[in-house]
Amino acid sequence: MSEPGPRRWVRRALVGAVLPLALAALPSGALGQATTYDVLITGARVLDGSGNPWRYADVAVRDGRIAAVGRLRGAAAARVIDATGKVVTPGFIDIHSHADDPNYGPRGLRSSDARRRAAPNLVMQGITTVVVNQDGRSPVAIDRQKAELNRLGIGVNTALMVGHGSVRGEVMGDDFRRAATAAEVTRMRALVRRGMEEGAWGLSAGLEYVPGRWSTTDEVVALVEEIVPFGGVYISHERSEGADPMWYWPSQHEGRPPSLIDAVRETIEIGERTGAIVVASHVKAKGANYWGASAVVIRLIEEARARGVAVYADQYPYNTTGSDGRTVLIPDWVWGLERQRPRDFSAALRRALADDSLAVLIRTDIAHEIQRRGGAANVVVMEYSNTDVVGRSVAQLAMERGVGPVDVAITLQFEGDPTVPGGGALRGFSLSEYDIEPYAAQEWTVTATDGWIALPEDGLTHTRVYGSFPRKIGYYARERGVLSVAAAVRSATSLPAAVMGFPDRGTIREGAVADLVVIDLDALADNATFFEPHQYPSGIEHVLIGGQFAVDGGRPTGALIGRVLIRGDRR
Ligand SMILES: [Zn+2]
């Protein structure tokens, strides 16, 4: 505990960058007078992000930093928040975010709509910092992205990664379905280095996606070598998340495709060969035919850590994935049989099924896809022309109709919207609590959203974009007891700060940046559902970013108070 005496504070100010501001704000001779804070949070239980149990303390903010932590009741402040009965934590850091990904939500943080750039669904979860450019996708010019974000004004602090897929695409153009040559790898290395020099925090990869899918481990190792001198982090959407990758169809591919376990081994190898911090991103075990594999993944990571490999995972705490929201049980190669992408998917499927040899392959692949999406009981119709079908699972429809699940998938196409592959919108729930909970309990698992900016007019979306952090703390820690609340807060604060190397964030202590969340822990709950996803969580009362309010009294302020965090810049 420290006293907020002015002399002590001045000493702090002298070592920080805030001195000129602080002096400018004070009339001459004022340094000897009583301290005045910008914000004073009193009476709260402080969970400081370290994982330690709570303690009572007041938290004072001035000039964007935590000025004091201790017994401060009665101190003068422009704004006093009585947080008696509440919890104060550091702001949450989301190390896998698509908030600036043009593929997710209309341009996200670079939208022309200030309402969107304010990222209300993120700050309402307590998120104060996002790490974007994930899954291997980034602008190639990091400095331009940085300048544009700062010029437009954004609602959360944002750290940038260099995307492996984007660098690969830039160098290889359309000819990417092969291993890169030595000369190409050299050019990719230069692009990665430039991104790091421009302030990026590391390299992201999307090895299950185009064009990362065709890279070798050696190529990725070479690029990760470029981030190591900068202290960069490697965050990977790995080659596979279950028995096989999303692009795999049993009827179309020969040989054994990479599995999740192969993929985690590769991430560990990359860490082992380069010495970089590596993160197995949105860790899971996808598919009813793969549930329980978390036990193997956890053992691999534990063994690697015991050997000295700095490997971590991040996780969003839900039992369905992003691509599960676009579940199409009919294999996409069927559409490729047509001369151009069909306008009438029902007719295209009918033509393909008329060929008996093709029909066998199609039915094999549909059965495989149903398993990969969690099994027939876990594939649910979300939107469909016949609303009686909405909310039912493929297993229920099969039972009612007295046919098999594969026939249901085919009938849904024939009876549904012919302009939509599959006939309507399905969601698979392809993950199991038997994997989610063990992953969530690991001390090296970072909480993340894999989310993006969503506004109510966006239609069906994933609940993780509204509720990931409240769910990890409120449901998995407080209700289920999978880990302690203090550990869940740590997995959202000091742990991601340590993984990324963010200075002065993720903890509550004097001198740290005043990114803070005031939570009513008893009320904390994620309220988004898959049919009504656009619902803020309860229990997040105030969120401060650099000492300013992003959420006040349980409502988003819309303030554009975030900025791009640049490696090496301690402000
Ligand atoms: Zn991903």
Residues whose N, C-alpha, C, O or C-beta is under 5 A from the ligand:
A	BS01	ZN	D135 H237
